[in-house]
Amino acid sequence: MTPRVLISDQLSDAAVAIFKERGVEVDFRPGIDKDELAAIIGDYDGLAIRSATKVTAKLLENATRLKVVGRAGIGVDNVDIPAATARGVIVMNTPFGNSITTAEHAIAMMFALAREIPAADASTQAGKWEKNRFMGVEITGKTLGIIGCGNIGSIVADRAVGLKMRVVAFDPFLSPERALDIGVEKVELDELLARADFITLHTPMTAQTKNILSAENLARTKKGVRIVNCARGGLVDEAALREALLSGHVAGAAFDVFSVEPAKENPLFGLPNVVCTPHLGAATNEAQENVALQVAEQMSDYLVRGAISNAINFPSITAEEAPRLKPFIALAERLGSFAGQLTESGIKEVRITYEGAVSGLKIKALTAAAIAGLLRPLLQDVNVVSAPIVAKERGIAIEETTREAEGDFESLVTLTVVTERQERSVSGTVFHDGKPRIVAIKGIKVDAEFGPSMIYVTNEDKPGFIGRFASLLGDAGVNIATFALGRDAQGGSAIALVEVDGEAPAAVIDRIQGIAGVKQVKPLRF
């Protein structure tokens, strides 16, 4: 049967042509009513969208033939990914199609800020000639601090180097070698704040990056700094930035994104030294054309040839391989997530060893899942397809080893992460119940299932710790679901991996850190 695709948002004629050239029947219905969409979606194998169409669980209930949803762009907030996954629907996006456009907008905003172009334009067109009022600053020779030097950040760095700026970057995943290649100096955040004349943000919004420019960090910036945000709303404490702008500590700000959008009002609005645009980072004809063509190519390749590219919710595997690989994909992703949530410095190398029966499976898909899990805590948009590319761009070496000989387990996967400061290993397996488990951490044997909310503690193996730890959680009203322990030797180093009901409050984590003998405590989410 010829695959059928429905395009429910505006895509270019060239995208429609690609579907037809690849042997896919296509119906072009941009702006279709949601009730009509629900009535006809059962007739289609693919749905191509932008941001207007909402792919809800209710819509997916009617999508009995649907195999793939393709989002022309990066964000997939309008797609219920868990519901799509449960129904076996692949969700694809086009993560790199907007990169150049967004980087160029950041550079344009920096120039507009440096030379006060919007205010000068408004003044001049109002019949004034306030030449002495608009005294700008040069870009040449200034220091640009880039927070997040991934795909977009590295393009900004390249343009800034061409403008004869000095570029420093804070990015835990940026290797020294990659920094050298793109002409930037890798620094810690405090040093960037102290040195930068301009700061531009190019990091996703995660728990670690929310309000990364907080009131405290804004106070650490160089007096007269100018701040550009074309990445995500919420990376900057907007109320604190307003105060810093009013006090003169921050000379100016240029924002394309806001904590609440559409931004009808905002603490930054109305200030003379602020430039604002309505989320225009991807708004060029070229970017819109690029993502439309990419999504058409990806969806056609999947529907006609079975190839999967830039999938959010599934790795590049065939339908025949899926049942055997699925539990090990979950294991690899969670082992990566475990290591990623504990990693706070730049990753240099990742080594993954597959022992026993798992060594005969398609380990590339498993490695992609592990790397996606590892990078996702700081790079939220990473998926199992893009993860190896992102790792390569950041200079992270990935080594895979297979061993057919069996040890204590039928299959064993060991993930070792080498950072600038330390080396950490975690091992796991899948038992016959199909559930992934951790069986060793840093060489210490332990047996624990992954829970939605967990607490990881390393401590000295001394009497009384378990009682104090459990009592503290009990007193705080935090219920323990499972409690796994391990140690390397009597009186040596010990670990505890505890599943709790609900998320442990930050105050409780701080109190655990204060228990005598505790070396590290970290809340984990899976």
RACOR-V361676 format. One record per residue. N is the residue number from 0. RES is the residue in one letter. SS is DSSP state (a for helix, b for strand, c for the rest). PSI is psi in radians with two decimals (999 if undefined). Layout:
[[N;RES;SS;PSI] [N;RES;SS;PSI]]
This chain:
[[0;M;c;2.34] [1;T;c;2.21] [2;P;c;2.53] [3;R;b;2.39] [4;V;b;2.40] [5;L;b;2.24] [6;I;b;1.94] [7;S;c;-0.08] [8;D;c;3.03] [9;Q;c;2.01] [10;L;c;2.80] [11;S;c;2.81] [12;D;a;-0.56] [13;A;a;-0.61] [14;A;a;-0.73] [15;V;a;-0.71] [16;A;a;-0.64] [17;I;a;-0.78] [18;F;a;-0.83] [19;K;a;-0.70] [20;E;a;-0.54] [21;R;c;0.08] [22;G;c;0.42] [23;V;c;2.26] [24;E;b;2.34] [25;V;b;2.40] [26;D;b;2.25] [27;F;b;1.84] [28;R;c;1.08] [29;P;c;2.40] [30;G;c;0.26] [31;I;c;2.45] [32;D;c;2.51] [33;K;a;-0.58] [34;D;a;-0.69] [35;E;a;-0.66] [36;L;a;-0.79] [37;A;a;-0.55] [38;A;a;-0.51] [39;I;a;-0.15] [40;I;a;-0.44] [41;G;a;-0.17] [42;D;a;0.04] [43;Y;c;2.57] [44;D;c;-0.42] [45;G;b;2.60] [46;L;b;2.06] [47;A;b;2.23] [48;I;b;2.91] [49;R;c;-2.14] [50;S;c;-0.24] [51;A;c;-0.76] [52;T;c;2.30] [53;K;c;1.99] [54;V;b;1.58] [55;T;c;2.94] [56;A;a;-0.66] [57;K;a;-0.75] [58;L;a;-0.74] [59;L;a;-0.45] [60;E;a;-0.53] [61;N;a;-0.18] [62;A;c;1.16] [63;T;c;-0.42] [64;R;c;-0.19] [65;L;c;2.26] [66;K;c;-0.47] [67;V;b;2.42] [68;V;b;2.21] [69;G;b;2.09] [70;R;b;2.04] [71;A;c;1.58] [72;G;c;-3.07] [73;I;c;-0.93] [74;G;c;2.37] [75;V;c;0.56] [76;D;c;-0.39] [77;N;c;0.17] [78;V;b;2.26] [79;D;c;1.59] [80;I;a;-0.77] [81;P;a;-0.71] [82;A;a;-0.70] [83;A;a;-0.73] [84;T;a;-0.75] [85;A;a;-0.52] [86;R;c;0.10] [87;G;c;0.43] [88;V;c;2.14] [89;I;b;2.34] [90;V;b;2.09] [91;M;b;2.64] [92;N;c;-3.08] [93;T;c;1.46] [94;P;c;-0.32] [95;F;c;0.02] [96;G;c;-0.41] [97;N;c;0.05] [98;S;a;-0.88] [99;I;a;-0.77] [100;T;a;-0.78] [101;T;a;-0.72] [102;A;a;-0.75] [103;E;a;-0.64] [104;H;a;-0.68] [105;A;a;-0.74] [106;I;a;-0.73] [107;A;a;-0.72] [108;M;a;-0.63] [109;M;a;-0.74] [110;F;a;-0.77] [111;A;a;-0.66] [112;L;a;-0.76] [113;A;a;-0.63] [114;R;c;0.16] [115;E;c;0.73] [116;I;a;-0.81] [117;P;a;-0.78] [118;A;a;-0.69] [119;A;a;-0.67] [120;D;a;-0.83] [121;A;a;-0.72] [122;S;a;-0.81] [123;T;a;-0.75] [124;Q;a;-0.28] [125;A;c;0.08] [126;G;c;0.14] [127;K;c;2.88] [128;W;c;1.30] [129;E;c;1.08] [130;K;c;-0.64] [131;N;c;-0.25] [132;R;c;-0.60] [133;F;c;1.43] [134;M;c;1.83] [135;G;c;-2.96] [136;V;c;2.66] [137;E;c;2.64] [138;I;c;-0.70] [139;T;c;2.29] [140;G;c;-0.15] [141;K;c;2.80] [142;T;b;2.15] [143;L;b;2.18] [144;G;b;2.11] [145;I;b;2.08] [146;I;b;1.83] [147;G;c;1.71] [148;C;c;0.94] [149;G;c;-2.41] [150;N;a;-0.92] [151;I;a;-0.78] [152;G;a;-0.64] [153;S;a;-0.54] [154;I;a;-0.74] [155;V;a;-0.75] [156;A;a;-0.77] [157;D;a;-0.76] [158;R;a;-0.69] [159;A;a;-0.69] [160;V;a;-0.71] [161;G;a;-0.43] [162;L;c;0.13] [163;K;c;0.57] [164;M;c;2.72] [165;R;b;2.32] [166;V;b;2.16] [167;V;b;2.58] [168;A;b;2.42] [169;F;b;2.06] [170;D;c;1.92] [171;P;c;-0.39] [172;F;c;-0.02] [173;L;c;2.09] [174;S;c;2.71] [175;P;a;-0.62] [176;E;a;-0.75] [177;R;a;-0.71] [178;A;a;-0.75] [179;L;a;-0.72] [180;D;a;-0.67] [181;I;a;0.07] [182;G;c;0.51] [183;V;c;2.80] [184;E;b;2.11] [185;K;b;2.24] [186;V;c;2.90] [187;E;c;2.85] [188;L;a;-0.74] [189;D;a;-0.69] [190;E;a;-0.69] [191;L;a;-0.80] [192;L;a;-0.66] [193;A;a;-0.47] [194;R;a;-0.47] [195;A;c;2.35] [196;D;c;-0.57] [197;F;b;2.48] [198;I;b;2.25] [199;T;b;2.41] [200;L;b;2.32] [201;H;c;0.92] [202;T;c;2.61] [203;P;c;2.92] [204;M;c;1.95] [205;T;c;3.10] [206;A;c;-0.58] [207;Q;c;-0.48] [208;T;c;-0.17] [209;K;c;2.27] [210;N;c;0.71] [211;I;c;-0.52] [212;L;b;1.34] [213;S;c;3.10] [214;A;a;-0.72] [215;E;a;-0.77] [216;N;a;-0.59] [217;L;a;-0.63] [218;A;a;-0.41] [219;R;c;-0.15] [220;T;c;2.82] [221;K;c;2.38] [222;K;c;2.29] [223;G;c;0.12] [224;V;b;2.66] [225;R;b;2.38] [226;I;b;2.30] [227;V;b;2.29] [228;N;b;1.84] [229;C;c;0.40] [230;A;c;-1.37] [231;R;c;2.46] [232;G;c;2.56] [233;G;c;-0.12] [234;L;c;-0.37] [235;V;b;2.38] [236;D;c;1.76] [237;E;a;-0.66] [238;A;a;-0.73] [239;A;a;-0.66] [240;L;a;-0.66] [241;R;a;-0.79] [242;E;a;-0.69] [243;A;a;-0.58] [244;L;a;-0.74] [245;L;a;-0.61] [246;S;a;-0.29] [247;G;c;-0.07] [248;H;c;-0.74] [249;V;b;2.18] [250;A;b;-0.47] [251;G;b;2.85] [252;A;b;2.54] [253;A;b;2.04] [254;F;b;2.32] [255;D;c;-0.22] [256;V;c;2.64] [257;F;c;2.78] [258;S;c;-0.53] [259;V;c;2.16] [260;E;c;2.55] [261;P;c;2.44] [262;A;c;1.61] [263;K;c;-0.48] [264;E;c;2.69] [265;N;c;2.58] [266;P;c;-0.41] [267;L;c;-0.31] [268;F;c;2.50] [269;G;c;-0.15] [270;L;c;2.42] [271;P;c;-0.40] [272;N;c;0.54] [273;V;b;2.38] [274;V;b;2.26] [275;C;b;2.46] [276;T;c;2.70] [277;P;c;1.15] [278;H;c;1.05] [279;L;c;0.12] [280;G;c;-0.68] [281;A;c;0.18] [282;A;c;1.23] [283;T;c;2.73] [284;N;a;-0.69] [285;E;a;-0.77] [286;A;a;-0.75] [287;Q;a;-0.64] [288;E;a;-0.74] [289;N;a;-0.85] [290;V;a;-0.55] [291;A;a;-0.78] [292;L;a;-0.71] [293;Q;a;-0.76] [294;V;a;-0.60] [295;A;a;-0.74] [296;E;a;-0.79] [297;Q;a;-0.79] [298;M;a;-0.70] [299;S;a;-0.76] [300;D;a;-0.66] [301;Y;a;-0.81] [302;L;a;-0.54] [303;V;a;-0.70] [304;R;a;-0.19] [305;G;c;0.13] [306;A;c;2.43] [307;I;c;2.22] [308;S;c;2.39] [309;N;c;0.77] [310;A;b;2.40] [311;I;c;-0.62] [312;N;c;0.21] [313;F;c;2.49] [314;P;c;3.09] [315;S;c;1.46] [316;I;c;2.80] [317;T;c;2.91] [318;A;a;-0.57] [319;E;a;-0.58] [320;E;a;-0.36] [321;A;a;-0.84] [322;P;a;-0.70] [323;R;a;-0.60] [324;L;a;-0.51] [325;K;a;-0.88] [326;P;a;-0.55] [327;F;a;-0.49] [328;I;a;-0.76] [329;A;a;-0.72] [330;L;a;-0.86] [331;A;a;-0.75] [332;E;a;-0.69] [333;R;a;-0.60] [334;L;a;-0.73] [335;G;a;-0.76] [336;S;a;-0.71] [337;F;a;-0.88] [338;A;a;-0.68] [339;G;a;-0.65] [340;Q;a;-0.34] [341;L;a;-0.14] [342;T;c;2.19] [343;E;c;0.05] [344;S;c;2.98] [345;G;c;2.34] [346;I;b;2.22] [347;K;b;-0.66] [348;E;b;2.55] [349;V;b;2.20] [350;R;b;2.25] [351;I;b;2.18] [352;T;b;2.25] [353;Y;b;2.06] [354;E;b;2.49] [355;G;b;-2.56] [356;A;a;-0.58] [357;V;a;-0.41] [358;S;a;-0.31] [359;G;a;-0.02] [360;L;c;3.08] [361;K;c;1.62] [362;I;a;-0.34] [363;K;a;-0.69] [364;A;a;-0.66] [365;L;a;-0.74] [366;T;a;-0.73] [367;A;a;-0.71] [368;A;a;-0.72] [369;A;a;-0.75] [370;I;a;-0.66] [371;A;a;-0.78] [372;G;a;-0.66] [373;L;a;-0.73] [374;L;a;-0.40] [375;R;a;-0.59] [376;P;c;-0.53] [377;L;c;-0.37] [378;L;c;1.48] [379;Q;c;-0.51] [380;D;c;-0.04] [381;V;c;2.38] [382;N;c;3.09] [383;V;c;-0.36] [384;V;c;-0.76] [385;S;c;-0.31] [386;A;a;-0.83] [387;P;a;-0.62] [388;I;a;-0.77] [389;V;a;-0.75] [390;A;a;-0.74] [391;K;a;-0.74] [392;E;a;-0.54] [393;R;c;0.16] [394;G;c;0.39] [395;I;c;2.08] [396;A;b;2.36] [397;I;b;2.18] [398;E;b;2.25] [399;E;b;2.36] [400;T;b;2.37] [401;T;b;2.46] [402;R;b;2.13] [403;E;c;-0.53] [404;A;c;2.40] [405;E;c;2.58] [406;G;c;-2.19] [407;D;c;-0.29] [408;F;c;2.63] [409;E;c;-0.68] [410;S;b;2.49] [411;L;b;2.27] [412;V;b;2.20] [413;T;b;2.18] [414;L;b;2.17] [415;T;b;2.18] [416;V;b;2.16] [417;V;b;2.05] [418;T;b;-3.08] [419;E;c;-0.29] [420;R;c;-0.48] [421;Q;c;3.09] [422;E;b;2.29] [423;R;b;2.35] [424;S;b;2.57] [425;V;b;2.37] [426;S;b;2.63] [427;G;b;2.92] [428;T;b;3.03] [429;V;b;2.10] [430;F;c;-3.11] [431;H;c;-0.30] [432;D;c;-0.07] [433;G;c;0.06] [434;K;c;2.29] [435;P;b;2.53] [436;R;b;2.61] [437;I;b;2.30] [438;V;b;-0.17] [439;A;b;2.47] [440;I;b;2.12] [441;K;c;0.65] [442;G;c;-0.09] [443;I;b;2.18] [444;K;b;2.41] [445;V;b;2.76] [446;D;b;1.87] [447;A;b;2.36] [448;E;b;2.75] [449;F;c;2.27] [450;G;c;2.83] [451;P;c;-0.68] [452;S;b;2.18] [453;M;b;2.82] [454;I;b;2.23] [455;Y;b;2.23] [456;V;b;2.34] [457;T;b;2.41] [458;N;b;2.96] [459;E;b;2.40] [460;D;c;1.52] [461;K;c;2.59] [462;P;c;2.52] [463;G;c;-0.29] [464;F;a;-0.84] [465;I;a;-0.74] [466;G;a;-0.80] [467;R;a;-0.72] [468;F;a;-0.90] [469;A;a;-0.69] [470;S;a;-0.70] [471;L;a;-0.80] [472;L;a;-0.75] [473;G;a;-0.78] [474;D;a;-0.52] [475;A;c;-0.01] [476;G;c;0.36] [477;V;c;2.04] [478;N;c;2.32] [479;I;b;2.21] [480;A;b;-0.85] [481;T;b;2.72] [482;F;b;1.90] [483;A;b;2.38] [484;L;b;2.71] [485;G;b;2.73] [486;R;b;2.71] [487;D;c;-0.50] [488;A;c;2.76] [489;Q;c;2.18] [490;G;c;0.07] [491;G;c;-2.38] [492;S;b;2.43] [493;A;b;2.78] [494;I;b;2.65] [495;A;b;2.30] [496;L;b;1.91] [497;V;b;2.21] [498;E;b;2.30] [499;V;b;2.73] [500;D;c;2.04] [501;G;c;3.04] [502;E;c;2.29] [503;A;c;2.24] [504;P;c;2.65] [505;A;a;-0.61] [506;A;a;-0.62] [507;V;a;-0.73] [508;I;a;-0.74] [509;D;a;-0.68] [510;R;a;-0.63] [511;I;a;-0.72] [512;Q;a;-0.47] [513;G;c;-0.09] [514;I;c;2.38] [515;A;c;2.31] [516;G;c;-0.18] [517;V;b;2.24] [518;K;b;-0.72] [519;Q;b;2.48] [520;V;b;2.39] [521;K;b;2.20] [522;P;b;2.44] [523;L;b;2.54] [524;R;b;2.36] [525;F;c;999]]
